[in-house]
Amino acid sequence: RKEVEQDPGPFNVPEGATVAFNCTYSNSASQSFFWYRQDCRKEPKLLMSVYSSGNEDGRFTAQLNRASQYISLLIRDSKLSDSATYLCVVNQRDSNYQLIWGAGTKLIIKP
Amino acid sequence: EAQVTQNPRYLITVTGKKLTVTCSQNMNHEYMSWYRQDPGLGLRQIYYSMNVEVTDKGDVPEGYKVSRKEKRNFPLILESPSPNQTSLYFCASSFYGSTQFFGPGTRLTVL
């Protein structure tokens, strides 16, 4: 079993719709959680950190469920510019702060 | 401007010809890391460095070397490249346990 798992997609979603991704992690000692966004052939960029109480940034909402060991990302009112691959990342302090990366979920927003 | 730079951005080489990909950051980050990204596999860590003169293997270190003589630089060395090292390479840096900033990537082709 992979340490961080994501549905690879692609998710084909009409513009304006709401879309949600889940990501599961296997190490219960995981400390920090992030969502990154990666455009085709570009470097990953931080989208948002994920806090225990959940957090929102504009149209994006991230949630953490430690009991079930998953994090989620919700995108409301999706835009064409949201088309990208979304990477789930987990930080494990007991392994020298090594970040464990999911393989990513590809999102395609259609007009 | 805070950034991570990598050079070269694109490189085509032949099997066995030693090469170095440079990485430099200007954010005084202690932690630096090299990843490779292949289709369907996501980001895989090659080597990382917790600080000057401190380096350690990631998940896929075979065929690679690194050095960290200065805080800002973390070059990746392929002593004898092989075709299975054809990939997209990213350098990243961060403070411990914090979000990582990525360089723009180096697309390497080994013939």
Backbone of each chain as ProteinMPNN parsed JSONL, in Angstrom:
{"seq_chain_A": "RKEVEQDPGPFNVPEGATVAFNCTYSNSASQSFFWYRQDCRKEPKLLMSVYSSGNEDGRFTAQLNRASQYISLLIRDSKLSDSATYLCVVNQRDSNYQLIWGAGTKLIIKP", "coords_chain_A": {"N_chain_A": [[0.852, -1.199, 0.0], [0.569, 2.202, -0.87], [2.089, 5.046, 0.725], [0.839, 7.513, 0.6], [-2.123, 8.048, -0.962], [-3.915, 8.812, -3.896], [-6.739, 9.385, -5.994], [-6.123, 9.031, -9.341], [-7.589, 10.225, -11.368], [-8.455, 11.24, -14.751], [-10.503, 13.935, -13.512], [-13.217, 15.12, -15.05], [-14.845, 18.037, -15.311], [-17.578, 20.295, -15.48], [-17.381, 23.806, -16.045], [-17.908, 25.939, -13.28], [-18.95, 24.04, -11.609], [-18.854, 22.102, -8.54], [-16.147, 20.391, -7.116], [-14.576, 17.619, -5.544], [-11.71, 16.241, -3.961], [-10.173, 13.409, -2.52], [-7.633, 12.22, -0.275], [-5.68, 9.695, 1.015], [-3.673, 8.674, 3.799], [-1.096, 6.635, 5.212], [0.503, 6.617, 7.488], [0.091, 7.102, 10.784], [1.497, 8.844, 12.331], [1.866, 11.13, 10.977], [2.369, 14.618, 10.536], [2.002, 17.156, 9.309], [0.104, 18.619, 6.643], [-0.549, 19.132, 3.219], [-1.817, 20.711, 0.265], [-0.767, 20.798, -3.009], [-0.488, 22.404, -6.179], [-0.036, 21.546, -9.545], [0.805, 22.614, -12.663], [0.864, 21.617, -16.115], [3.974, 20.209, -16.802], [5.226, 22.051, -15.214], [6.649, 23.4, -12.133], [5.6, 22.127, -8.93], [3.358, 23.998, -6.88], [2.562, 25.491, -3.788], [-0.732, 25.167, -2.768], [-2.478, 25.193, -0.54], [-2.104, 24.869, 3.01], [-3.19, 22.31, 5.281], [-5.236, 22.378, 7.993], [-6.044, 21.158, 11.275], [-8.603, 21.901, 12.067], [-9.817, 22.387, 9.747], [-9.804, 24.474, 6.849], [-10.231, 27.411, 4.842], [-9.835, 28.984, 1.716], [-10.788, 31.343, -0.169], [-12.353, 30.008, -2.912], [-11.591, 27.492, -2.249], [-11.524, 24.741, -0.058], [-10.112, 22.97, 2.573], [-9.919, 19.919, 4.337], [-9.213, 17.912, 7.212], [-9.11, 14.644, 8.382], [-8.211, 12.994, 10.977], [-8.795, 10.627, 12.305], [-9.729, 8.864, 10.363], [-7.693, 9.096, 8.674], [-7.429, 10.778, 6.335], [-7.28, 13.463, 3.954], [-8.987, 16.182, 2.443], [-9.931, 18.083, -0.456], [-11.867, 20.687, -1.548], [-13.291, 22.285, -4.266], [-15.036, 25.043, -5.151], [-17.389, 26.492, -7.482], [-15.91, 26.113, -9.947], [-13.25, 27.115, -12.114], [-11.968, 27.579, -15.456], [-9.261, 27.931, -15.255], [-8.585, 26.416, -13.1], [-7.879, 23.958, -13.935], [-5.582, 21.452, -13.614], [-3.037, 19.443, -12.027], [-3.521, 18.086, -8.853], [-1.765, 17.765, -5.949], [-1.358, 15.796, -3.134], [0.196, 16.094, -0.021], [2.173, 14.892, 2.617], [3.674, 15.388, 5.732], [6.168, 13.904, 7.668], [7.339, 13.984, 10.734], [8.893, 12.147, 12.083], [10.59, 11.115, 10.248], [12.791, 12.734, 9.509], [11.529, 15.094, 8.613], [10.675, 14.506, 6.108], [8.877, 14.898, 3.16], [6.06, 13.246, 1.978], [4.735, 12.371, -1.035], [1.68, 12.277, -2.82], [0.605, 10.761, -5.917], [-0.924, 12.438, -7.388], [-3.928, 14.082, -8.558], [-5.593, 14.53, -11.487], [-7.262, 17.289, -12.797], [-9.694, 18.447, -15.001], [-11.244, 21.155, -16.255], [-14.106, 21.921, -17.994], [-15.468, 24.052, -20.526]], "CA_chain_A": [[0.0, 0.0, 0.0], [1.334, 3.434, -0.92], [1.931, 5.838, 1.94], [-0.146, 8.56, 0.315], [-2.848, 7.607, -2.148], [-4.898, 9.708, -4.495], [-7.383, 8.954, -7.22], [-5.394, 9.754, -10.384], [-8.475, 10.901, -12.3], [-8.816, 12.65, -14.6], [-11.837, 14.398, -13.208], [-13.7, 16.052, -16.065], [-15.88, 18.767, -14.583], [-17.988, 21.518, -16.191], [-17.096, 25.082, -15.386], [-18.935, 26.352, -12.321], [-19.335, 22.941, -10.732], [-18.052, 21.853, -7.342], [-15.435, 19.119, -7.221], [-13.854, 17.274, -4.313], [-10.706, 15.177, -4.028], [-9.707, 12.85, -1.256], [-6.28, 11.685, -0.249], [-5.499, 8.924, 2.251], [-2.288, 8.461, 4.193], [-1.02, 5.404, 5.997], [1.268, 6.785, 8.722], [-0.685, 7.869, 11.759], [2.374, 9.843, 12.956], [1.976, 12.283, 10.072], [2.212, 15.838, 11.31], [1.535, 18.312, 8.533], [-0.567, 18.195, 5.422], [-0.592, 20.228, 2.256], [-2.21, 20.517, -1.121], [-0.012, 21.538, -4.01], [-1.045, 22.403, -7.522], [1.009, 21.472, -10.56], [0.402, 22.764, -14.054], [1.598, 20.698, -16.977], [5.408, 20.407, -16.996], [5.741, 23.121, -14.367], [6.939, 22.98, -10.774], [4.481, 22.18, -7.976], [3.271, 25.208, -6.053], [1.671, 25.311, -2.656], [-2.087, 25.686, -2.86], [-2.844, 25.524, 0.835], [-1.854, 23.915, 4.084], [-4.43, 21.744, 5.808], [-5.208, 22.451, 9.446], [-6.916, 20.184, 11.928], [-9.976, 22.412, 12.16], [-10.285, 22.705, 8.404], [-9.531, 25.856, 6.488], [-10.801, 27.849, 3.586], [-9.14, 30.077, 1.045], [-11.609, 31.659, -1.324], [-13.198, 28.899, -3.393], [-10.962, 26.229, -1.864], [-11.674, 24.322, 1.334], [-9.364, 21.756, 2.901], [-10.338, 19.267, 5.578], [-8.36, 16.824, 7.7], [-9.775, 13.68, 9.258], [-7.107, 12.175, 11.52], [-9.286, 9.305, 12.703], [-9.799, 8.036, 9.164], [-6.437, 9.329, 7.96], [-7.528, 11.319, 4.988], [-7.508, 14.888, 3.786], [-9.82, 16.45, 1.274], [-9.886, 19.418, -1.063], [-13.118, 21.023, -2.229], [-13.199, 23.484, -5.102], [-16.379, 25.515, -5.524], [-17.471, 27.407, -8.629], [-14.643, 25.848, -10.634], [-12.878, 27.947, -13.267], [-11.104, 26.909, -16.434], [-7.881, 28.043, -14.776], [-8.342, 25.42, -12.057], [-7.376, 22.731, -14.575], [-4.205, 21.196, -13.166], [-2.932, 18.248, -11.19], [-3.492, 18.457, -7.443], [-0.906, 16.825, -5.231], [-1.52, 15.705, -1.686], [1.526, 15.952, 0.571], [2.13, 14.622, 4.053], [4.984, 15.553, 6.365], [6.342, 13.001, 8.798], [8.459, 14.489, 11.523], [9.759, 11.062, 12.529], [11.484, 10.721, 9.154], [13.574, 13.909, 9.108], [10.682, 16.081, 7.929], [10.526, 14.133, 4.717], [7.533, 15.029, 2.614], [5.608, 12.114, 1.193], [3.864, 12.939, -2.065], [0.783, 11.467, -3.62], [0.901, 10.832, -7.353], [-1.671, 13.553, -7.961], [-5.234, 13.928, -9.201], [-5.699, 15.471, -12.604], [-8.562, 17.941, -12.929], [-9.917, 19.151, -16.265], [-12.474, 21.942, -16.218], [-14.561, 22.106, -19.369], [-16.377, 25.2, -20.671]], "C_chain_A": [[0.885, 1.246, 0.0], [1.073, 4.244, 0.338], [0.91, 6.938, 1.785], [-0.819, 8.194, -0.999], [-3.871, 8.637, -2.598], [-5.517, 9.024, -5.703], [-6.722, 9.724, -8.364], [-6.278, 10.559, -11.329], [-8.228, 10.421, -13.728], [-10.275, 12.86, -14.217], [-12.193, 15.427, -14.279], [-14.936, 16.745, -15.515], [-16.284, 19.999, -15.37], [-17.673, 22.751, -15.354], [-18.248, 25.47, -14.463], [-19.343, 25.265, -11.341], [-18.427, 22.898, -9.496], [-17.407, 20.48, -7.473], [-14.665, 18.88, -5.931], [-12.889, 16.128, -4.572], [-10.434, 14.681, -2.62], [-8.299, 12.318, -1.408], [-6.144, 10.928, 1.066], [-4.02, 8.732, 2.53], [-2.221, 7.322, 5.195], [-0.334, 5.587, 7.344], [0.521, 7.688, 9.702], [0.157, 8.924, 12.47], [2.542, 11.08, 12.086], [1.585, 13.555, 10.799], [1.566, 16.981, 10.548], [1.025, 17.822, 7.187], [-0.721, 19.402, 4.496], [-1.268, 19.764, 0.983], [-1.346, 21.421, -1.994], [-0.75, 21.431, -5.34], [0.126, 22.354, -8.498], [0.384, 21.597, -11.948], [1.338, 21.939, -14.927], [3.052, 21.128, -17.17], [5.981, 21.575, -16.212], [6.016, 22.582, -12.961], [5.686, 23.016, -9.913], [4.532, 23.476, -7.171], [2.244, 24.979, -4.956], [0.32, 25.953, -2.926], [-2.559, 26.112, -1.474], [-2.377, 24.441, 1.794], [-3.203, 23.429, 4.593], [-4.327, 21.706, 7.321], [-6.266, 21.533, 10.033], [-8.379, 20.605, 11.936], [-10.577, 22.669, 10.781], [-10.01, 24.158, 8.084], [-9.988, 26.139, 5.064], [-9.965, 28.987, 3.026], [-9.898, 30.364, -0.232], [-12.505, 30.498, -1.701], [-12.704, 27.529, -2.949], [-11.135, 25.971, -0.361], [-10.928, 23.019, 1.538], [-9.832, 21.225, 4.243], [-9.37, 18.154, 5.915], [-9.189, 15.936, 8.613], [-8.702, 12.719, 9.761], [-7.576, 10.765, 11.863], [-9.305, 8.354, 11.507], [-8.583, 8.215, 8.27], [-6.659, 9.726, 6.505], [-7.663, 12.831, 5.06], [-8.305, 15.087, 2.506], [-9.618, 17.881, 0.799], [-11.182, 19.612, -1.838], [-12.907, 22.306, -3.012], [-14.624, 23.852, -5.527], [-16.291, 26.426, -6.737], [-16.209, 27.287, -9.488], [-14.486, 26.712, -11.892], [-12.014, 27.131, -14.22], [-9.661, 26.881, -15.942], [-7.567, 27.084, -13.624], [-7.83, 24.103, -12.632], [-5.901, 22.568, -14.246], [-4.196, 19.824, -12.503], [-2.761, 18.698, -9.75], [-2.797, 17.363, -6.653], [-1.142, 16.933, -3.733], [-0.158, 15.405, -1.078], [1.409, 15.821, 2.08], [3.547, 14.719, 4.605], [5.076, 14.66, 7.589], [7.571, 13.406, 9.587], [9.397, 13.365, 11.951], [10.663, 10.532, 11.42], [12.199, 11.945, 8.603], [12.776, 14.889, 8.257], [10.493, 15.759, 6.446], [9.073, 14.277, 4.297], [7.225, 13.799, 1.773], [4.532, 12.618, 0.232], [2.924, 11.885, -2.648], [1.119, 11.654, -5.092], [0.084, 11.904, -8.065], [-2.992, 13.148, -8.573], [-5.345, 14.983, -10.282], [-7.131, 15.988, -12.72], [-8.621, 18.687, -14.252], [-11.259, 19.847, -16.164], [-12.865, 22.26, -17.662], [-15.55, 23.263, -19.449], [-17.815, 24.74, -20.887]], "O_chain_A": [[1.836, 1.336, 0.776], [0.005, 4.158, 0.944], [0.194, 7.265, 2.731], [-0.156, 8.048, -2.026], [-4.582, 9.24, -1.795], [-4.888, 8.186, -6.349], [-6.754, 10.954, -8.363], [-5.799, 11.464, -12.012], [-7.818, 9.274, -13.905], [-11.151, 12.065, -14.557], [-11.549, 16.47, -14.395], [-15.96, 16.103, -15.281], [-15.413, 20.696, -15.889], [-17.701, 22.722, -14.124], [-19.417, 25.343, -14.826], [-20.012, 25.545, -10.347], [-17.392, 23.561, -9.429], [-18.054, 19.521, -7.892], [-14.167, 19.816, -5.307], [-13.196, 15.179, -5.294], [-10.463, 15.447, -1.657], [-7.838, 12.009, -2.507], [-6.463, 11.471, 2.124], [-3.211, 8.639, 1.607], [-3.173, 7.075, 5.936], [-0.561, 4.794, 8.258], [0.35, 8.884, 9.464], [-0.388, 9.803, 13.137], [3.295, 11.986, 12.441], [0.623, 13.587, 11.566], [0.697, 17.682, 11.067], [1.437, 16.784, 6.669], [-0.983, 20.523, 4.932], [-1.288, 18.574, 0.668], [-1.214, 22.622, -1.756], [-1.519, 20.501, -5.581], [1.14, 23.026, -8.31], [-0.453, 20.787, -12.346], [2.455, 21.608, -14.529], [3.337, 22.234, -17.629], [7.083, 22.041, -16.5], [5.658, 21.448, -12.642], [4.803, 23.844, -10.138], [5.604, 23.977, -6.831], [1.203, 24.359, -5.17], [0.236, 27.132, -3.269], [-2.984, 27.249, -1.27], [-2.271, 23.267, 1.439], [-4.231, 24.064, 4.361], [-3.426, 21.07, 7.869], [-7.246, 21.182, 9.378], [-9.279, 19.772, 11.825], [-11.718, 23.117, 10.669], [-9.989, 24.993, 8.989], [-10.11, 25.249, 4.223], [-9.458, 29.834, 3.761], [-9.682, 29.714, -1.255], [-13.325, 30.053, -0.898], [-13.337, 26.516, -3.244], [-10.923, 26.849, 0.475], [-11.091, 22.073, 0.767], [-10.107, 21.99, 5.168], [-8.781, 17.531, 5.032], [-9.884, 16.42, 9.506], [-8.331, 11.764, 9.078], [-6.813, 9.809, 11.719], [-8.941, 7.184, 11.626], [-8.461, 7.562, 7.234], [-6.147, 9.095, 5.58], [-8.091, 13.398, 6.065], [-8.285, 14.247, 1.607], [-9.195, 18.758, 1.552], [-11.541, 18.791, -2.683], [-12.402, 23.294, -2.48], [-15.317, 23.068, -6.176], [-15.26, 27.05, -6.991], [-15.523, 28.282, -9.72], [-15.444, 26.989, -12.614], [-11.413, 26.128, -13.837], [-8.932, 25.92, -16.185], [-6.412, 26.957, -13.22], [-7.393, 23.229, -11.884], [-5.08, 23.431, -14.558], [-5.218, 19.142, -12.433], [-1.955, 19.581, -9.457], [-3.191, 16.197, -6.687], [-1.126, 18.02, -3.155], [0.565, 14.543, -1.578], [0.649, 16.539, 2.729], [4.494, 14.198, 4.016], [4.185, 14.654, 8.439], [8.703, 13.194, 9.153], [10.585, 13.608, 12.162], [11.424, 9.59, 11.642], [12.217, 12.174, 7.394], [13.296, 15.448, 7.292], [10.188, 16.638, 5.64], [8.161, 13.833, 4.994], [8.04, 13.37, 0.956], [3.542, 13.219, 0.651], [3.326, 10.756, -2.93], [1.829, 12.587, -5.465], [0.367, 12.242, -9.215], [-3.16, 12.023, -9.045], [-5.207, 16.178, -10.022], [-8.086, 15.211, -12.739], [-7.721, 19.457, -14.586], [-12.292, 19.197, -16.005], [-12.072, 22.792, -18.439], [-16.374, 23.443, -18.553], [-18.713, 25.57, -21.028]]}, "seq_chain_B": "EAQVTQNPRYLITVTGKKLTVTCSQNMNHEYMSWYRQDPGLGLRQIYYSMNVEVTDKGDVPEGYKVSRKEKRNFPLILESPSPNQTSLYFCASSFYGSTQFFGPGTRLTVL", "coords_chain_B": {"N_chain_B": [[14.133, 38.75, -5.275], [12.602, 35.937, -3.854], [13.649, 32.708, -4.536], [14.119, 29.492, -6.162], [16.585, 28.253, -8.154], [17.418, 26.394, -11.049], [19.736, 24.753, -13.147], [20.935, 23.02, -16.05], [17.842, 23.919, -17.781], [16.893, 22.267, -19.711], [18.212, 19.274, -21.004], [19.912, 17.174, -23.144], [21.625, 14.227, -23.367], [24.179, 11.666, -23.618], [24.458, 8.173, -22.884], [26.471, 7.46, -20.085], [27.96, 9.815, -19.962], [29.13, 12.037, -17.763], [27.228, 14.308, -15.781], [26.085, 17.386, -14.293], [23.529, 18.863, -12.462], [22.648, 21.974, -11.43], [21.521, 23.576, -8.411], [20.156, 26.252, -6.675], [19.3, 28.291, -3.903], [17.855, 31.243, -2.459], [16.818, 31.777, 0.015], [17.744, 31.165, 2.474], [17.211, 28.623, 3.422], [17.319, 25.639, 5.38], [16.804, 23.06, 4.61], [17.067, 21.041, 1.774], [16.225, 19.438, -1.312], [16.098, 16.843, -3.783], [14.041, 15.761, -6.435], [12.607, 13.359, -8.658], [10.336, 13.169, -11.35], [8.082, 11.117, -12.855], [5.794, 9.965, -15.361], [2.696, 9.012, -13.977], [3.846, 8.181, -11.614], [4.307, 10.162, -9.814], [6.006, 12.477, -7.601], [9.21, 11.551, -6.661], [11.554, 11.201, -4.137], [15.009, 11.807, -4.375], [17.529, 12.506, -3.132], [18.179, 14.201, -0.041], [18.934, 17.073, 2.002], [19.681, 18.089, 5.208], [21.168, 20.136, 6.18], [24.205, 22.082, 5.77], [26.759, 19.993, 4.628], [25.361, 17.756, 5.41], [23.766, 15.122, 4.2], [21.338, 12.834, 2.833], [19.951, 9.699, 1.738], [17.104, 9.483, -0.372], [14.151, 8.061, -1.653], [14.86, 6.956, -4.127], [17.82, 6.721, -4.72], [19.81, 5.519, -6.279], [22.392, 5.718, -8.635], [22.792, 8.399, -8.487], [24.429, 11.303, -7.112], [25.026, 13.732, -4.541], [25.937, 16.928, -3.174], [26.572, 19.15, -0.431], [27.991, 21.755, 0.123], [27.742, 24.398, 0.595], [25.223, 26.454, 2.075], [23.313, 27.456, 0.293], [23.497, 26.033, -2.095], [22.909, 22.994, -3.907], [23.903, 20.689, -5.664], [23.08, 18.177, -8.129], [24.418, 15.173, -9.142], [25.118, 13.101, -11.85], [26.954, 10.466, -12.354], [27.35, 8.494, -14.292], [25.213, 8.564, -16.496], [22.161, 6.863, -17.394], [19.69, 5.578, -19.711], [17.346, 5.078, -18.197], [17.287, 7.121, -16.432], [16.211, 9.227, -17.618], [14.073, 11.835, -17.217], [11.968, 14.203, -15.427], [13.314, 16.579, -13.392], [13.254, 18.004, -10.17], [14.362, 20.499, -7.957], [14.106, 21.42, -4.536], [13.451, 23.562, -1.714], [13.289, 24.37, 1.802], [12.335, 25.585, 5.092], [12.705, 23.607, 8.066], [10.243, 21.142, 8.102], [8.418, 22.77, 6.896], [6.567, 24.365, 4.214], [7.532, 23.49, 0.904], [9.558, 25.051, -1.545], [9.856, 25.103, -4.999], [12.217, 24.626, -7.662], [12.262, 25.47, -11.218], [12.442, 23.131, -12.652], [14.2, 20.51, -14.412], [14.493, 19.118, -17.465], [15.564, 16.104, -18.418], [17.071, 14.118, -20.851], [18.378, 11.024, -21.615], [20.232, 9.45, -23.937]], "CA_chain_B": [[12.989, 37.828, -5.337], [12.869, 34.619, -3.288], [13.47, 31.714, -5.583], [15.004, 28.351, -6.335], [16.971, 28.202, -9.561], [18.027, 25.155, -11.521], [20.332, 24.8, -14.478], [20.156, 23.619, -17.121], [16.41, 23.612, -17.78], [16.734, 21.134, -20.622], [19.5, 18.651, -21.305], [19.952, 15.888, -23.851], [22.984, 13.712, -23.271], [24.328, 10.267, -23.999], [24.766, 7.246, -21.796], [27.82, 7.432, -19.547], [28.616, 11.115, -19.918], [28.845, 12.666, -16.477], [26.594, 15.622, -15.829], [25.693, 18.008, -13.022], [22.429, 19.823, -12.489], [22.842, 22.852, -10.275], [20.343, 24.089, -7.71], [20.531, 27.302, -5.738], [18.162, 29.0, -3.302], [18.275, 32.493, -1.794], [15.898, 31.986, 1.135], [18.426, 30.705, 3.694], [16.577, 27.391, 3.876], [18.235, 24.572, 5.789], [16.436, 21.787, 3.99], [16.987, 21.015, 0.315], [15.85, 18.099, -1.747], [15.956, 16.58, -5.207], [13.003, 14.824, -6.812], [12.342, 13.087, -10.048], [8.911, 12.96, -11.591], [7.805, 10.307, -14.032], [4.338, 9.82, -15.553], [2.008, 8.01, -13.186], [4.56, 7.836, -10.374], [4.395, 11.292, -8.913], [7.332, 12.947, -7.208], [9.976, 10.613, -5.836], [12.711, 11.891, -3.608], [16.284, 11.172, -4.712], [18.383, 12.813, -1.987], [17.847, 15.427, 0.637], [19.981, 17.594, 2.874], [19.129, 18.81, 6.348], [21.98, 21.335, 6.349], [25.517, 21.979, 5.127], [27.521, 18.761, 4.867], [24.469, 16.699, 5.888], [22.903, 14.647, 3.119], [20.838, 11.481, 3.077], [19.252, 9.113, 0.602], [15.656, 9.446, -0.408], [13.562, 6.779, -2.065], [15.448, 6.437, -5.372], [19.127, 7.369, -4.817], [20.784, 4.794, -7.094], [22.842, 6.384, -9.842], [22.886, 9.833, -8.241], [25.198, 11.822, -5.993], [24.77, 15.133, -4.221], [26.84, 17.523, -2.194], [26.038, 20.384, 0.172], [29.156, 22.457, 0.681], [27.252, 25.712, 1.007], [23.814, 26.358, 2.402], [22.434, 27.828, -0.8], [23.656, 25.19, -3.292], [22.707, 21.55, -3.711], [23.965, 20.107, -7.007], [22.786, 16.765, -8.367], [25.448, 14.657, -10.039], [24.923, 11.786, -12.439], [28.318, 10.092, -12.764], [27.267, 7.719, -15.533], [23.766, 8.536, -16.767], [21.609, 5.793, -18.213], [18.378, 5.98, -20.244], [16.27, 5.042, -17.2], [17.322, 8.363, -15.673], [15.449, 10.228, -18.366], [12.997, 12.223, -16.307], [11.859, 15.613, -15.059], [13.929, 16.709, -12.074], [12.965, 19.23, -9.423], [15.023, 20.822, -6.706], [13.201, 22.147, -3.647], [14.052, 23.955, -0.438], [12.322, 24.808, 2.809], [12.707, 25.466, 6.491], [12.315, 22.272, 8.524], [8.837, 20.855, 8.292], [7.561, 23.792, 6.313], [6.243, 24.149, 2.804], [8.694, 23.484, 0.029], [9.572, 25.869, -2.746], [10.478, 24.314, -6.052], [12.804, 25.207, -8.85], [11.414, 25.317, -12.398], [12.567, 21.794, -13.231], [15.18, 20.196, -15.455], [14.033, 17.97, -18.248], [16.765, 15.384, -18.843], [16.932, 12.964, -21.744], [19.623, 10.279, -21.769], [20.095, 8.594, -25.135]], "C_chain_B": [[13.418, 36.472, -4.777], [12.648, 33.56, -4.35], [14.46, 30.57, -5.456], [15.319, 28.28, -7.828], [17.651, 26.875, -9.867], [18.619, 25.398, -12.896], [21.052, 23.491, -14.797], [18.676, 23.288, -16.994], [16.121, 22.394, -18.659], [18.12, 20.583, -20.947], [19.263, 17.328, -22.007], [21.401, 15.436, -23.842], [23.008, 12.25, -23.689], [24.72, 9.431, -22.789], [26.239, 7.348, -21.396], [28.524, 8.768, -19.439], [28.202, 11.87, -18.662], [28.206, 14.036, -16.634], [26.236, 16.089, -14.419], [24.549, 18.964, -13.287], [22.56, 20.687, -11.236], [21.505, 23.29, -9.701], [20.826, 25.113, -6.703], [19.271, 27.977, -5.205], [18.67, 30.195, -2.503], [17.41, 32.807, -0.579], [16.48, 31.521, 2.471], [17.776, 29.451, 4.284], [17.623, 26.364, 4.28], [18.039, 23.319, 4.933], [16.378, 21.941, 2.481], [16.812, 19.576, -0.139], [15.83, 18.031, -3.269], [14.885, 15.516, -5.411], [13.12, 14.523, -8.296], [10.859, 12.798, -10.203], [8.746, 12.249, -12.913], [6.311, 10.101, -14.142], [3.761, 8.702, -14.696], [2.66, 7.663, -11.859], [4.646, 8.993, -9.393], [5.836, 11.678, -8.616], [8.003, 11.905, -6.315], [11.276, 11.292, -5.409], [13.991, 11.115, -3.896], [17.249, 11.288, -3.52], [17.824, 14.056, -1.309], [18.993, 15.829, 1.563], [19.341, 18.424, 3.976], [19.915, 20.1, 6.62], [23.317, 21.112, 5.659], [26.222, 20.711, 5.589], [26.663, 17.625, 5.436], [23.531, 16.299, 4.761], [22.455, 13.226, 3.431], [20.03, 11.018, 1.877], [17.747, 9.256, 0.762], [15.191, 8.068, -0.855], [14.256, 6.149, -3.264], [16.842, 7.016, -5.597], [20.102, 6.731, -5.808], [21.099, 5.548, -8.376], [23.017, 7.885, -9.698], [23.847, 10.113, -7.077], [24.801, 13.261, -5.765], [25.887, 15.628, -3.312], [26.193, 18.779, -1.644], [27.19, 21.071, 0.902], [28.788, 23.853, 1.171], [25.744, 25.576, 1.231], [22.927, 26.574, 1.181], [22.463, 26.85, -1.978], [23.542, 23.706, -2.984], [22.719, 20.882, -5.086], [23.665, 18.616, -7.031], [23.743, 16.259, -9.444], [25.055, 13.273, -10.53], [26.272, 11.384, -13.026], [28.317, 9.361, -14.094], [25.793, 7.547, -15.897], [23.361, 7.36, -17.648], [20.211, 6.213, -18.677], [17.254, 5.951, -19.205], [16.312, 6.249, -16.245], [16.735, 9.528, -16.46], [14.217, 10.566, -17.541], [12.951, 13.739, -16.192], [12.332, 15.739, -13.621], [13.591, 18.061, -11.451], [13.842, 19.311, -8.187], [14.05, 21.619, -5.855], [13.933, 22.525, -2.372], [12.959, 24.425, 0.513], [13.026, 24.972, 4.153], [12.178, 24.106, 6.96], [10.807, 22.166, 8.71], [7.889, 21.834, 7.656], [7.317, 23.516, 4.833], [7.488, 24.273, 1.943], [8.477, 24.396, -1.171], [10.386, 25.134, -3.803], [11.168, 25.184, -7.087], [11.933, 24.895, -10.054], [11.511, 23.955, -13.078], [13.641, 21.706, -14.298], [14.697, 18.956, -16.179], [15.262, 17.314, -18.874], [16.381, 14.212, -19.73], [18.301, 12.325, -21.906], [19.435, 9.282, -22.911], [20.966, 7.363, -25.047]], "O_chain_B": [[14.451, 35.925, -5.164], [11.596, 33.513, -4.988], [15.473, 30.654, -4.761], [14.412, 28.25, -8.659], [18.366, 26.318, -9.034], [18.073, 26.151, -13.703], [21.704, 22.914, -13.928], [18.302, 22.452, -16.172], [15.221, 21.603, -18.378], [19.074, 21.337, -21.138], [18.515, 16.475, -21.529], [22.294, 16.173, -24.259], [21.985, 11.676, -24.063], [25.248, 9.944, -21.802], [27.132, 7.327, -22.243], [29.608, 8.834, -18.861], [27.052, 12.288, -18.529], [28.588, 14.821, -17.501], [26.104, 15.291, -13.491], [24.594, 19.771, -14.216], [22.58, 20.173, -10.117], [20.498, 23.365, -10.404], [21.785, 24.876, -5.968], [18.309, 28.206, -5.939], [19.766, 30.167, -1.945], [17.281, 33.967, -0.188], [15.776, 31.49, 3.481], [17.793, 29.246, 5.498], [18.662, 26.222, 3.636], [18.994, 22.623, 4.588], [15.728, 22.849, 1.963], [17.197, 18.632, 0.55], [15.58, 19.026, -3.949], [14.816, 14.523, -4.688], [13.651, 15.313, -9.076], [10.216, 12.254, -9.305], [9.209, 12.716, -13.954], [5.619, 10.065, -13.125], [4.274, 7.583, -14.691], [2.082, 6.925, -11.061], [5.03, 8.794, -8.24], [6.763, 11.249, -9.304], [7.419, 11.441, -5.335], [11.99, 11.877, -6.223], [14.048, 9.904, -3.684], [17.716, 10.284, -2.982], [17.102, 14.85, -1.913], [19.888, 15.038, 1.861], [18.563, 19.341, 3.713], [19.39, 21.039, 7.218], [23.535, 20.072, 5.037], [26.272, 20.403, 6.78], [27.209, 16.624, 5.9], [22.614, 17.042, 4.409], [23.104, 12.507, 4.191], [19.5, 11.822, 1.11], [17.199, 9.166, 1.861], [15.768, 7.047, -0.48], [14.244, 4.926, -3.406], [17.043, 7.739, -6.573], [21.119, 7.338, -6.144], [20.2, 5.963, -9.108], [23.35, 8.571, -10.664], [24.044, 9.281, -6.192], [24.304, 13.933, -6.668], [26.665, 14.848, -2.763], [25.363, 19.402, -2.307], [27.333, 20.976, 2.121], [29.444, 24.411, 2.05], [25.087, 24.708, 0.657], [21.887, 25.927, 1.056], [21.533, 26.843, -2.784], [24.008, 23.225, -1.951], [21.661, 20.544, -5.618], [23.956, 17.892, -6.08], [23.856, 16.848, -10.519], [24.707, 12.391, -9.745], [26.682, 11.898, -14.067], [29.191, 9.586, -14.931], [25.201, 6.5, -15.633], [24.111, 6.924, -18.522], [19.614, 7.115, -18.089], [16.301, 6.723, -19.317], [15.468, 6.372, -15.357], [16.764, 10.674, -16.011], [13.418, 9.69, -17.209], [13.768, 14.456, -16.77], [11.804, 15.074, -12.731], [13.634, 19.103, -12.105], [14.037, 18.329, -7.471], [13.259, 22.402, -6.379], [14.915, 21.887, -1.995], [11.869, 24.819, 0.1], [14.17, 24.549, 4.324], [11.303, 23.524, 6.318], [10.184, 22.987, 9.383], [6.677, 21.744, 7.853], [7.817, 22.534, 4.284], [8.382, 25.069, 2.229], [7.382, 24.496, -1.724], [11.466, 24.612, -3.526], [10.763, 26.316, -7.351], [10.967, 24.141, -9.938], [10.735, 23.663, -13.988], [13.95, 22.679, -14.987], [14.518, 17.892, -15.585], [15.915, 17.891, -19.744], [15.493, 13.424, -19.406], [19.266, 12.988, -22.286], [18.587, 8.392, -22.848], [20.97, 6.543, -25.965]]}, "name": "protein", "num_of_chains": 2, "seq": "RKEVEQDPGPFNVPEGATVAFNCTYSNSASQSFFWYRQDCRKEPKLLMSVYSSGNEDGRFTAQLNRASQYISLLIRDSKLSDSATYLCVVNQRDSNYQLIWGAGTKLIIKPEAQVTQNPRYLITVTGKKLTVTCSQNMNHEYMSWYRQDPGLGLRQIYYSMNVEVTDKGDVPEGYKVSRKEKRNFPLILESPSPNQTSLYFCASSFYGSTQFFGPGTRLTVL"}
